[in-house]
Amino acid sequence: MRKPNRAVYLVIIAIVAVLAAKQYVSQRPAKEIGAPPQKTPVKEMDKYGEGLLPGSKLNECLKSNLPTLAEFGLGTCKVCIKMQPILQQTAKDYAGKANIVSVDLDEYADLAKTYRISLMPTQIFFDAKGKIANKHVGYLSAEDIEIELADAGAKK
């Protein structure tokens, strides 16, 4: 009888390792595996803070004769989460002078199609007439937001 060569043993070991790994992973909670975090309900004021408006107010804001910043993102997007305090502070600083809207694309997917949003976060700056003044994809600092809002016609 012939002896099996090393390749056969390696294939068998690999199959056993894969099966053991599958068994181990299936017994662990999703949180440990690195699954995306589950959305937890958030109160309206906790989520948007003072002055920061939800996506449902976007059309209303575009008709308000004030410049508007609409930030499109998801609650699970790390950069979007990082920008929320900046947007909340900007909303306070520009109260009555500009509208700052946070559009959660889980809730308002139709707006993603309307404004051709494919990457997150995306910020769209509208002038006082509701026309797009500028569009940016990615993180924006508070200083950059101020510059873009000034270009759209907002005065601090």
N, C-alpha and C positions, 0 to 999 in steps of 0.2 A: 504494500500500500504506500501511496505517496503521502508525504507530509504536506499539509496546507502551508502556503507561503505567508510571509508577514503581512502582505496586503489584505488577505482575507481576515486576519486577526484585527487589523486596524479598522476595517469596515465594520466588523462586529462590535468592536469597542465604541466606534462612533455612533452606531445605531442605539446601543444601550445608553450612551451618554445623552443623546437627544431625547430618548423616551424618559429618562430620569429627570432631565431638565423640564420637560413638559409637565410631568407629574408634580414636580416641586412648584413650578410657577402657578399651576392651576389651584394649588392649595393656599397660596399667599393672597392677602387682600390686594385689591387693585391699587390702593394708595401706595403700597410698598413697591409695586412693579414700575411705577412711573406713569400710570394712566393719567390723562388730563383731569384736573380737579373738577369735581362735580359743582355745578352752579348752586349756590345757596340763595334763597330769597333775600333780597335786600330792600329795606324801606326806601321809598322814593327820596326822602331828604338825605338819608345816609349815602345813597349812591350818587346823587347829583350835588349835594351841598347847597349852600346859599348862592343863588344866582345862576348856577349851572343848570341848563334846561335839558329835558329829555328829548329824544328824537321826534316824538310826537308833535313837538312845538316848532319843528323846522319850517314848515310851510307858512305858519303864522309869523315867524320871525322874518322871513324873506319879504313879507308884505308890510313890515313895521317901519320902513324908512330909516332903518339903522343898519350899519355894517354888521355882518354875521360871520362868525367862525363856527363851522360845523366839523367836529372831529368824529370820524367813522372808525369804529373798532369793535373788539369783542371783550367780554369780561374775562376771558382766559388768556388774552394777549398780554405778555409781560410788558412790552413797551407801552401799550395802551394804559395799563394799570399805573405805570410809572408817570404817565402824563396827567392822570386825573387830578392830583393836587395842584399842578401848574394851571390846568384849565379852571379849577375851582377858584384859585387866587385871581386869575385873569378875569373871571366872571365878576368877582367882587370889585376889582379895580376899574372895570369898564361898565359897571352898573348904570343903566340909563344912557350909555353912550354907544354900546355895541352888545349884540346878543352872542352868547357862547353856548353852543348846543353840543351835547355828547350823544351821538347816535350809536346805540348798541345794535350791531348788525344781526344778532340773534333775534331781536324783536322787530327790526325794520329792514329785512332783507330786500324788500322792494326798492328801498332808497339806494342800495348798493347797485342795483341794475340801472336805476335812473341816472346816477352820477358816475357810473362805470368804475366802481371801486373794486379793485382786485387785490390790493395789498393793504395791510393794516399796520399801524394806523395811517389813515389818510386825512389830511386837513384841507378843507375847502374854505376859502375866504370869499365872501360875497360882499359886493358894495351895497350902498343904501337902497339901490333900485332892485336888488335881488339877483344881479348878474354876477357870474363867477369872475373874481378879480385875480385869484391865484389858487393853485392846487399844489399841495406838498405831500410826499409820502415819507413816513418814518417819524422819528423823534424830532420835536422842535423845542428849543429852550424858551423860557419866558421872554427873553430879549428878542429872539427871532419872531415870536408870536406878536410882540408889540410892533415890530417893524412891519410885519405883514398886515396887521390891523390898521396901522397908519396909512399904508399904501391903499387899503380898501376904503379909507376915509374916516376912520375912527380917531377920535382925539381923547387922550387920557385925562 
